[in-house]
């Protein structure tokens, strides 16, 4: 009898291989777990979270109001979600913060424990504030602003930027009820054949048109 390969010896040594009679059940269990994990990765479109696509934020989150208000703001042309909501000091910190924040969000939203009024947590507040200053350094360091913005230096150092700029970039959205799920081209939710006019209304218009007698000029 030949010697077992190193991998099998390792598995047997640490009892990682079940007894022979349990191996079929263990194989099915492991395969089911792996299959379910792959299905969840596919269902949640997990790969999109590695990108800077802002529509990734509405894959499974209840962030539709935030996405819609951003999409209709001036910031849409210059900044996406990751530009404001994740650190930019180094790549490792960026993806570590995204992973930790994403795990927290997914747990809260899966349990349907999200508050009616969604607010940034303390770590996110710090990140957003730093990114405001990072992008707007020319404005916050411009000496000319001191001429027409009272105590601007104190306001930009002792307060959060959005205490004054309250509607940037999400407008007046305050809760999940304030902005509905308007028709928006959100890939995660919209089918490829999405129509602005709902089907029941199109059918009604067709029926009315077919029942209207045609008139011709005499």
LUMSEBA-472741 format. One line per 2 residues: number of its first residue (from 1); their letters; for each residue x, y, z of N, C-alpha, C. Coordinates in steps of 0.001 Angstrom, whole numbers, always signed. Example, Ala and Ser with C-alpha at 12.3 -4.5 7.8 and 13.67 -1.06 7.14 Angstrom:
BEGIN
1) AS) +13190 -5690 +7800 +12300 -4500 +7800 +13200 -3300 +7800 | +12850 -2250 +7080 +13670 -1060 +7140 +12900 +30 +7870
end
This chain:
BEGIN
1) XX) +841 -1195 +0 +0 +0 +0 +876 +1244 +0 | +688 +2108 -1016 +1518 +3287 -1144 +1185 +4323 -88
3) XX) +2094 +5240 +23 +1894 +6304 +991 +824 +7279 +490 | +33 +7802 +1414 -1003 +8768 +1060 -362 +10101 +688
5) XX) -958 +10812 -250 -455 +12160 -565 -481 +13049 +675 | +355 +14085 +664 +466 +14972 +1816 -876 +15604 +2181
7) XX) -1671 +15971 +1170 -2955 +16628 +1438 -3889 +15694 +2198 | -3964 +14419 +1752 -4843 +13461 +2430 -4343 +13169 +3832
9) XX) -3035 +13057 +3984 -2493 +12814 +5314 -2841 +13960 +6258 | -2778 +15193 +5729 -3135 +16363 +6532 -4610 +16303 +6935
11) XX) -5464 +15932 +5976 -6898 +15871 +6248 -7215 +14814 +7303 | -6608 +13633 +7170 -6849 +12559 +8140 -6250 +12897 +9507
13) XX) -5090 +13537 +9492 -4404 +13845 +10744 -5253 +14741 +11634 | -5913 +15724 +11031 -6721 +16670 +11804 -8217 +16351 +11740
15) XX) -8538 +15122 +11361 -9930 +14625 +11340 -10843 +15516 +10495 | -10319 +15994 +9347 -11109 +16832 +8452 -11892 +16005 +7441
17) XX) -11637 +14715 +7401 -12390 +13814 +6536 -13291 +12961 +7423 | -14605 +12993 +7183 -15527 +12240 +8036 -15386 +10743 +7809
19) XX) -15926 +9920 +8713 -15916 +8464 +8492 -16577 +8113 +7172 | -16236 +6949 +6648 -16685 +6554 +5318 -18210 +6591 +5171
21) XX) -18946 +6174 +6193 -20404 +6119 +6066 -21043 +7510 +6030 | -20316 +8527 +6518 -20853 +9880 +6511 -20372 +10702 +5319
23) XX) -19487 +10152 +4508 -18910 +10944 +3428 -19932 +11380 +2371 | -20881 +10532 +1955 -21874 +11016 +977 -22686 +12193 +1508
25) XX) -23145 +12092 +2758 -23925 +13190 +3341 -23069 +14441 +3488 | -21813 +14277 +3892 -20922 +15428 +4050 -20644 +16086 +2701
27) XX) -20488 +15256 +1653 -20252 +15800 +312 -21437 +16634 -157 | -22649 +16115 +67 -23856 +16852 -328 -23965 +18158 +456
29) XX) -23666 +18097 +1761 -23754 +19291 +2599 -22770 +20360 +2143 | -21522 +19966 +1915 -20502 +20923 +1482 -20851 +21506 +117
31) XX) -21309 +20640 -801 -21689 +21115 -2130 -22862 +22092 -2047 | -23818 +21805 -1154 -24974 +22695 -988 -24547 +24058 -455
33) XX) -23640 +24055 +515 -23164 +25316 +1082 -22437 +26140 +27 | -21567 +25464 -743 -20827 +26173 -1797 -21792 +26694 -2857
35) XX) -22747 +25855 -3264 -23713 +26284 -4276 -24559 +27444 -3803 | -25022 +27370 -2542 -25821 +28462 -1990 -24998 +29748 -1901
37) XX) -23725 +29616 -1534 -22865 +30798 -1465 -22681 +31443 -2821 | -22437 +30603 -3859 -22281 +31142 -5203 -23575 +31789 -5696
39) XX) -24710 +31178 -5339 -25999 +31746 -5735 -26220 +33108 -5072 | -25840 +33236 -3810 -25998 +34512 -3113 -25079 +35573 -3698
41) XX) -23873 +35166 -4096 -22960 +36111 -4747 -23552 +36607 -6056 | -24144 +35676 -6819 -24773 +36049 -8082 -26008 +36908 -7849
43) XX) -26844 +36504 -6895 -28097 +37216 -6633 -27848 +38634 -6147 | -26841 +38820 -5324 -26551 +40140 -4774 -25676 +40981 -5691
45) XX) -25272 +40402 -6825 -24398 +41120 -7767 -23170 +41650 -7022 | -22542 +40749 -6252 -21468 +41141 -5337 -20285 +41783 -6059
47) XX) -20014 +41361 -7294 -18864 +41914 -8012 -18999 +43405 -8245 | -20237 +43901 -8314 -20439 +45324 -8589 -19923 +46199 -7461
49) XX) -19828 +45630 -6233 -19380 +46433 -5105 -17884 +46707 -5155 | -17182 +46049 -6044 -15760 +46327 -6221 -15538 +47481 -7182
51) XX) -16601 +47939 -7832 -16505 +49016 -8805 -16926 +50334 -8173 | -16890 +51396 -8973 -17349 +52710 -8536 -18716 +53048 -9115
53) XX) -19425 +52047 -9607 -20740 +52269 -10191 -21729 +52665 -9098 | -22334 +53852 -9165 -23269 +54268 -8109 -24515 +53408 -8028
55) XX) -24866 +52704 -9108 -26055 +51858 -9048 -25840 +50618 -8190 | -24583 +50342 -7839 -24325 +49239 -6916 -24956 +49512 -5557
57) XX) -25147 +50779 -5215 -25707 +51133 -3906 -27184 +50775 -3798 | -27850 +50543 -4919 -29275 +50210 -4859 -29529 +48777 -5317
59) XX) -28476 +47955 -5340 -28671 +46539 -5683 -29621 +45874 -4709 | -29342 +46047 -3415 -30203 +45442 -2406 -30458 +46381 -1247
61) XX) -29842 +47534 -1257 -30038 +48489 -177 -31356 +49240 -361 | -31795 +49916 +689 -32970 +50779 +586 -32496 +52208 +342
63) XX) -31601 +52334 -616 -30978 +53622 -892 -31553 +54293 -2141 | -32712 +53851 -2576 -33297 +54438 -3779 -33516 +55941 -3642
65) XX) -34061 +56455 -2510 -34199 +57911 -2400 -32868 +58640 -2509 | -31826 +58084 -1868 -30517 +58725 -1918 -29945 +58681 -3338
67) XX) -30153 +57555 -4029 -29646 +57447 -5394 -30363 +58426 -6316 | -31688 +58506 -6202 -32466 +59371 -7089 -32115 +60836 -6863
69) XX) -32009 +61250 -5600 -31698 +62649 -5334 -30290 +62999 -5803 | -29333 +62076 -5616 -27990 +62322 -6157 -28020 +62389 -7677
71) XX) -28793 +61522 -8308 -28833 +61446 -9763 -29405 +62709 -10393 | -30145 +63488 -9594 -30707 +64739 -10104 -29986 +65951 -9519
73) XX) -28786 +65746 -9009 -28020 +66836 -8419 -26834 +67202 -9305 | -26226 +68335 -9002 -25046 +68762 -9749 -23847 +67857 -9473
75) XX) -23821 +67218 -8321 -22704 +66330 -7985 -22628 +65112 -8902 | -23725 +64779 -9548 -23733 +63609 -10430 -22642 +63691 -11486
77) XX) -22321 +64901 -11946 -21343 +65074 -13016 -19897 +64971 -12537 | -19674 +65088 -11228 -18295 +65166 -10751 -17964 +64167 -9644
79) XX) -18977 +63589 -8993 -18693 +62704 -7856 -19719 +61587 -7781 | -19225 +60361 -7577 -20090 +59207 -7356 -20084 +58851 -5875
81) XX) -20840 +57823 -5524 -20975 +57441 -4113 -19618 +57225 -3442 | -18740 +56499 -4110 -17446 +56189 -3505 -16564 +57417 -3340
83) XX) -16780 +58440 -4143 -15987 +59659 -4004 -16251 +60343 -2672 | -17461 +60169 -2138 -17836 +60834 -893 -17832 +59899 +310
85) XX) -18175 +58634 +108 -18505 +57766 +1237 -17444 +56747 +1607 | -16304 +56712 +932 -15217 +55812 +1333 -13916 +56598 +1402
87) XX) -12957 +56159 +2228 -11682 +56878 +2345 -10889 +56813 +1042 | -10039 +57804 +852 -9198 +57839 -344 -7730 +58050 +3
89) XX) -7357 +57725 +1253 -5958 +57889 +1617 -5094 +56753 +1089 | -5659 +55516 +993 -4939 +54410 +354 -5954 +53349 -73
91) XX) -5536 +52496 -1001 -6441 +51510 -1587 -6897 +50494 -545 | -5977 +50046 +318 -6334 +49047 +1330 -7423 +49592 +2251
93) XX) -7253 +50818 +2726 -8232 +51418 +3631 -9575 +51609 +2939 | -9532 +51930 +1661 -10774 +52122 +904 -11603 +50847 +880
95) XX) -10998 +49733 +484 -11764 +48488 +361 -12056 +47850 +1723 | -11200 +48095 +2714 -11496 +47616 +4060 -12735 +48325 +4604
97) XX) -12796 +49635 +4399 -13948 +50403 +4871 -15210 +49979 +4118 | -15088 +49765 +2803 -16247 +49320 +2018 -16744 +47971 +2516
99) XX) -15821 +47051 +2831 -16208 +45723 +3286 -16913 +45788 +4637 | -16345 +46540 +5575 -16944 +46630 +6909 -18296 +47336 +6851
101) XX) -18363 +48416 +6099 -19613 +49153 +5973 -20655 +48315 +5239 | -20217 +47590 +4208 -21139 +46762 +3443 -21707 +45611 +4262
103) XX) -20866 +44984 +5100 -21350 +43902 +5960 -22386 +44418 +6952 | -22127 +45592 +7492 -23082 +46187 +8432 -24402 +46485 +7721
105) XX) -24322 +47106 +6546 -25539 +47454 +5800 -26326 +46205 +5417 | -25619 +45195 +4915 -26322 +43993 +4470 -27022 +43304 +5641
107) XX) -26384 +43306 +6820 -27018 +42694 +7989 -28267 +43471 +8402 | -28168 +44795 +8438 -29302 +45623 +8853 -30457 +45503 +7867
109) XX) -30160 +45548 +6575 -31226 +45531 +5579 -31828 +44145 +5404 | -31017 +43090 +5623 -31556 +41733 +5561 -32540 +41491 +6698
111) XX) -32222 +42041 +7867 -33094 +41896 +9029 -34239 +42915 +9029 | -34262 +43790 +8014 -35280 +44845 +7914 -35278 +45690 +9177
113) XX) -34090 +46034 +9638 -33952 +46816 +10863 -33511 +48244 +10576 | -33593 +48669 +9311 -33163 +50014 +8977 -34139 +51048 +9545
115) XX) -33625 +52187 +10010 -34513 +53230 +10541 -35235 +53958 +9418 | -36331 +54604 +9766 -37068 +55384 +8772 -36220 +56535 +8256
117) XX) -35479 +57163 +9144 -34564 +58244 +8755 -33144 +57694 +8820 | -32513 +57534 +7676 -31173 +56956 +7608 -30142 +58063 +7820
119) XX) -29259 +57858 +8787 -28207 +58815 +9084 -26859 +58128 +9030 | -25844 +58896 +8668 -24489 +58359 +8613 -23972 +58104 +10025
121) XX) -23288 +56967 +10219 -22671 +56673 +11509 -21397 +57502 +11665 | -20871 +57507 +12877 -19722 +58355 +13177 -18527 +58109 +12242
123) XX) -18130 +56839 +11972 -17016 +56639 +11028 -17307 +57204 +9647 | -18558 +57070 +9200 -18924 +57601 +7879 -18922 +59122 +7881
125) XX) -19353 +59724 +8968 -19353 +61189 +9063 -17938 +61726 +8876 | -16988 +61099 +9527 -15583 +61537 +9407 -15088 +61390 +7979
127) XX) -15425 +60267 +7338 -14984 +60031 +5963 -15603 +61060 +5017 | -16897 +61302 +5151 -17576 +62261 +4268 -16995 +63655 +4443
129) XX) -16772 +64073 +5677 -16206 +65397 +5941 -14825 +65538 +5298 | -13989 +64510 +5454 -12649 +64553 +4852 -12731 +64643 +3336
131) XX) -13695 +63935 +2737 -13820 +63967 +1288 -14376 +65301 +790 | -15245 +65925 +1579 -15711 +67268 +1211 -14516 +68217 +1101
133) XX) -13658 +68179 +2108 -12493 +69072 +2117 -11509 +68679 +1030 | -11349 +67362 +811 -10410 +66897 -220 -10791 +67416 -1600
135) XX) -12078 +67376 -1925 -12512 +67804 -3257 -12616 +69324 -3377 | -12906 +69981 -2260 -13174 +71418 -2315 -12066 +72242 -1675
137) XX) -10848 +71713 -1682 -9723 +72446 -1103 -9569 +73849 -1693 | -9676 +74033 -3027 -9548 +75399 -3563 -10580 +76369 -2995
139) XX) -11798 +75859 -2745 -12830 +76747 -2207 -12619 +77039 -725 | -12282 +76008 +54 -12185 +76219 +1503 -10900 +76923 +1911
141) XX) -9934 +77014 +1006 -8692 +77734 +1328 -8587 +79061 +607 | -9604 +79409 -169 -9582 +80668 -922 -9777 +81836 +39
143) XX) -8792 +82703 +111 -8866 +83843 +1035 -10004 +84794 +683 | -10410 +84808 -589 -11479 +85723 -996 -12810 +85375 -346
145) XX) -12991 +84098 +24 -14245 +83717 +669 -14430 +84407 +2014 | -13324 +84731 +2661 -13429 +85393 +3959 -14048 +86774 +3838
147) XX) -14038 +87312 +2619 -14582 +88645 +2415 -16097 +88687 +2416 | -16757 +87570 +2052 -18222 +87607 +2002 -18881 +86436 +2720
149) XX) -18110 +85527 +3310 -18670 +84464 +4149 -18154 +84682 +5567 | -19031 +85061 +6459 -18622 +85411 +7809 -18047 +84206 +8556
151) XX) -16882 +84405 +9136 -16220 +83360 +9932 -16118 +82034 +9182 | -15753 +82110 +7907 -15732 +80893 +7107 -14664 +79918 +7584
153) XX) -13542 +80429 +8056 -12486 +79536 +8545 -12980 +78734 +9739 | -13644 +79396 +10681 -14157 +78686 +11854 -15259 +77714 +11461
155) XX) -16091 +78119 +10533 -17208 +77253 +10137 -16715 +75999 +9426 | -15627 +76117 +8680 -15164 +74945 +7941 -14243 +74059 +8767
157) XX) -13817 +74517 +9915 -12940 +73715 +10765 -13649 +73209 +12019 | -14610 +73964 +12521 -15288 +73578 +13761 -16644 +72940 +13531
159) XX) -17141 +72935 +12316 -18460 +72389 +12021 -18362 +71458 +10824 | -19394 +70649 +10631 -19462 +69791 +9457 -19937 +70609 +8266
161) XX) -19421 +70293 +7094 -19754 +71069 +5898 -21256 +71130 +5659 | -21944 +69997 +5880 -23368 +69960 +5549 -24260 +70564 +6621
163) XX) -23668 +71107 +7679 -24480 +71887 +8600 -24926 +73190 +7943 | -24138 +73684 +7002 -24523 +74863 +6216 -25058 +74454 +4847
165) XX) -24363 +73549 +4183 -24760 +73100 +2838 -25677 +71885 +3001 | -26871 +72124 +3501 -27754 +71054 +3954 -28324 +70219 +2810
167) XX) -28418 +70749 +1621 -29090 +70029 +542 -28113 +69468 -484 | -26837 +69330 -99 -25821 +68820 -1007 -25440 +67413 -578
169) XX) -25487 +66411 -1470 -26093 +66471 -2799 -27471 +65799 -2847 | -28062 +65496 -1689 -29274 +64680 -1669 -30551 +65482 -1476
171) XX) -30473 +66777 -1697 -31686 +67574 -1609 -32277 +67557 -216 | -33586 +67532 -143 -34266 +67585 +1150 -34763 +66214 +1591
173) XX) -34199 +65165 +1041 -34626 +63823 +1434 -34346 +63615 +2919 | -35362 +63182 +3648 -35235 +62990 +5083 -35539 +61567 +5526
175) XX) -36357 +60846 +4770 -36747 +59514 +5215 -37067 +58643 +4024 | -37346 +57363 +4299 -37678 +56439 +3225 -38985 +56807 +2544
177) XX) -39827 +57591 +3222 -41134 +57945 +2676 -41108 +59246 +1883 | -40015 +59990 +1952 -40006 +61312 +1353 -39811 +61285 -150
179) XX) -39133 +60276 -640 -38934 +60126 -2082 -39324 +58710 -2455 | -40310 +58570 -3296 -40784 +57235 -3656 -39895 +56548 -4671
181) XX) -40274 +55356 -5049 -39526 +54591 -6035 -39965 +55039 -7426 | -39556 +56238 -7796 -39922 +56740 -9103 -39297 +55884 -10193
183) XX) -39842 +56017 -11379 -39286 +55260 -12497 -37909 +55822 -12816 | -36903 +55028 -12615 -35524 +55416 -12859 -34830 +54249 -13555
185) XX) -33847 +54533 -14397 -33121 +53455 -15088 -32135 +52753 -14165 | -32657 +52079 -13136 -31805 +51351 -12199 -31724 +49904 -12663
187) XX) -30564 +49476 -13095 -30420 +48160 -13721 -30839 +47029 -12799 | -30592 +47181 -11490 -30890 +46096 -10561 -32379 +45841 -10429
189) XX) -33202 +46840 -10727 -34633 +46705 -10510 -35448 +46799 -11792 | -34912 +47443 -12803 -35688 +47699 -14013 -35461 +46592 -15045
191) XX) -36520 +45976 -15570 -36348 +44985 -16632 -35899 +45654 -17925 | -35355 +44861 -18821 -34829 +45421 -20069 -35912 +46036 -20942
193) XX) -37157 +45572 -20786 -38260 +46091 -21598 -39113 +47097 -20833 | -38497 +47800 -19864 -39240 +48763 -19062 -39870 +49837 -19934
195) XX) -41125 +50117 -19698 -41847 +51167 -20405 -42272 +52234 -19403 | -42189 +53499 -19819 -42605 +54579 -18935 -44107 +54503 -18686
197) XX) -44865 +54200 -19733 -46311 +54058 -19605 -46611 +52625 -19175 | -47313 +52413 -18063 -47587 +51046 -17604 -48445 +50266 -18589
199) XX) -48334 +48933 -18529 -49006 +48072 -19499 -50515 +48270 -19490 | -51122 +48370 -18286 -52576 +48503 -18232 -53048 +49770 -18932
201) XX) -52249 +50843 -18857 -52629 +52086 -19510 -52438 +51993 -21025 | -51379 +51316 -21454 -51176 +51125 -22896 -52317 +50307 -23495
203) XX) -52717 +49235 -22775 -53829 +48407 -23276 -55116 +49217 -23342 | -55362 +50037 -22323 -56569 +50866 -22314 -56564 +51841 -23485
205) XX) -55424 +52434 -23751 -55317 +53393 -24861 -55534 +52694 -26195 | -55010 +51466 -26327 -55212 +50719 -27577 -56680 +50378 -27774
207) XX) -57347 +49923 -26685 -58767 +49570 -26785 -59607 +50786 -27139 | -59284 +51911 -26521 -60056 +53121 -26793 -59851 +53583 -28223
209) XX) -58608 +53444 -28696 -58324 +53866 -30071 -59014 +52969 -31074 | -59059 +51651 -30797 -59698 +50720 -31729 -61212 +50876 -31731
211) XX) -61795 +51359 -30621 -63245 +51532 -30545 -63714 +52907 -31002 | -62767 +53784 -31285 -63129 +55123 -31767 -63402 +55067 -33269
213) XX) -64616 +55484 -33730 -64889 +55448 -35176 -64042 +56453 -35920 | -63551 +56012 -37051 -62700 +56885 -37844 -63554 +57907 -38573
215) XX) -63032 +59104 -38709 -63738 +60179 -39405 -62893 +60667 -40563 | -63535 +60964 -41620 -62839 +61467 -42812 -63510 +62738 -43261
217) XX) -62722 +63607 -43845 -63266 +64855 -44352 -64054 +64597 -45639 | -65219 +65187 -45737 -66036 +65043 -46940 -65972 +66316 -47756
end
